[in-house]
Every structure is written in C-alpha cells, then in structure tokens.
C-alpha cells in the first residue's frame, strides 16, 4: 500500500467524505450504499485484507464488493500465480500456464478441505472499522467442482454478504448449475455483464434459477446497448444485486472520468434512492489516471461525484 503523508491524507479525506461520516462509514448516503469493488479498483489483485481495509478507511468507503482472494489468503490459501505480460515469449507464457494450472489444482484441494467459517474473523475486523462486505466476487466459478461451489457460498455467508458475483456465462448449463447452488444456500448471485450483454441475456438467466440475478454495469450497458439502463433496473430491481458505477461513452466508447461520459449515473443513483431499493452502487474504477494525479485521488473524486449526486 502506498504510504501517504498527513497532507495527502487530509486532501483525500476532504475530497472523499461528506460531513459526519468518519465515524459512521457504513451508513448509506441518502439511502444509497455507495460501495467500491476491491482490490480490483486499487489495481493490485494481490493486496492483503489489511491493506485493502486501510485504503478503504482512507477513502471513507463503508461498503464493498470484495474479491475472494484477500479472504482466501487470510485463511491460508496457496499464493497467487504471478501474471505474465502478453509480450513475454511463448516459452514463458507456456511455463506460466502450467504454473497456473498447478495453482488452480492446489486451490481446489485447499477449498475442499478449508473451513469457510474462519472468515468470520476477517469480517469482524472490517465491521469493527465500519466497513460492510456485501458482495463477494469469485473468478472462474464455472470451473469449480461442487465442493468448491459450496465453499464459495458458505464463505460469502460467513463474510456477511447478501450475494455473490461472477462473470455471466453464455452457457445455460453454467447458469443453471450456479443457480441451483444459489438456491441451495439461499444467496443471490449477480451475473456481471459487459458491453455485449443485452437485457435479454439477463432475462434468460433469470428463468434458469430463482436466485439468479444481475450485476448491471452502467458503463458497459450504455456503451454496448446505447440507451439508458434505467428502465431495465426499474423493471428488474428485485433481481439486481448491485450496479457497477463507471462512466463510458456511447458506441463502445472508452471509460472516462465521472461526469464526462454518457452514462446516466446520477439518474440511476436517484432511482435507487427514491425507491429505497437495497442495491449497492459499486464504483468499479477503470478510467485512465490523468497526468499529475494518482489512483486514490481519482477514486476519491468518483466517490465525491456519487455522493454529490445524492446531496
């Protein structure tokens, strides 16, 4: 984690926090829980749970979509396989792929023997600091064997989550299978869509399991469908676990700083607020960092944009 000076800490705190939230970070702003996808938004998948929490506290974030890796590392999972640059030679890429397969097998064996209720200690540390883990995201969920899926849902429950999230699959068998485990554990699963994900794709997923839901990425939706997601959210709000908040341009346009794209962020936030839906608005930070700035400053600006929209 980057070390910040007292002046930098004060600058970030003033930028990110509305008055009165330093001691009440888990309290929703005007009825909307503004969250953050971590550690993804921090740009470091290998961050420890402690460093994730420190960064969240610095930003005044009180609700999270948390990737599973920091929790599993806390519980003793095998270490992450280092990533290899796309420009690496073929021998290096092949060696990395072999290592990744071996690591996946180790992780599977570990999950099949690990006790997910050990995550309660992880949860207590976060909740004692005023940070709620509401969504837990898992990678490669469709490759999990049954015991791993049971572990994933049990882990999410131990963390106090009200849903898990994963990428959406194009295969009915995948969505039906994960949906059966979601029903078994009585926990929603929010399928994350990209620009190619149309409302019809999510609506079909809903028919394959009563706990199948949607993680609607507002930026991807506007860039791929070229119209506002407001009506889809209004129609299917009971199935939407959370929305990803980012700003993109129409017609597969790029990610841009909040307020400079075509995404109706303010409209969606106020829609959630006005209807009092229990739907986290999760910032997923992806736009290029402007010259002279840094990631934490830009995340703080995104948080402020969302909070100002609800002021």
Phi, psi and omega in degrees: 000139177296137177271130184250142175285166178302320180296316179296320178300314180297319180298314179295318182297316181293326180287322189271329194257130167287160183302139171086008184259353184303325181258002184220057187292337183276354181284127180296149176273113178053039176083003178241127178274107178275117183244185182216136176276113185228155356281007183309313184294339179274355175076021182213096184295340183267008180300142176284162177301323180294318181289325174300314181297318179301316180293322179295320179293323178298324181273348182076028180275132184246002181210144188225151154257110187255128173293154187288338190302313180297326180289315180294324175297319177301324182275356176104020180294156176303150183295152177298145174281126180302141178284155180241133181298146179299336182276358180294157180291163186298324179295320179293319179294321179294318179296321179294321179295320177297317179296321180295320178295319179295320180294321179297321178293319177298318181295319178300312180298322179295314181300324183289346180243351184280158179257107183295337181291350175295344179289351179300325179292322175299314181299316182299320180300317180290313183292326176297333178270359178088023182241125181262135174262100187262332181228138175240124183259136179241138175269155173052038187293332183285344177271354182288141171282171186304317181297325177292320179295319175300318178298316183299313181292320179294323178297315180300318179295320179296332179276356181085013183287153175255001177194159166251165176224155179198168177290148179282145179256154176273357185257126178302321181299321178296311184292325178292318182294310179297322178299323178295320178290324176298318178292320179302319183263001180052050181222128180295151171238125179261113179276123183276129179252157176248195184296334180277355182272116179265162175306323181298327179294314177295317182298326175292319178301323180299327182286346185266001179177133185288346175258007175283126182229190184233136165256097186277115176273110187299319181292314178297321182299311183291325182289327183266323183265340177063029170207165186294142175279002187303312183291324176297317179295318179299316184291322189243026186304328181291341180260354185266114182287320180191160174249146172268128182258116172206164181244124176229165176269157175299165174058054179059032181290170185282166168286137183223163176305146184304132179096353182248003179251199183255002184284129181280062183301312183298316180301317182291316179300317180288329175298314178297315180298311187293333179261358178054042179280139180280068190231112180292136173261101192259112176290127173243103189282121182220349185285153181299138180286123180297154177302136178087358180246188177212169187299315183295321178296319181290323175296319178299321178293321178296318177300316181296320178302314181293318180293321178297327180295338183254003184291000000 
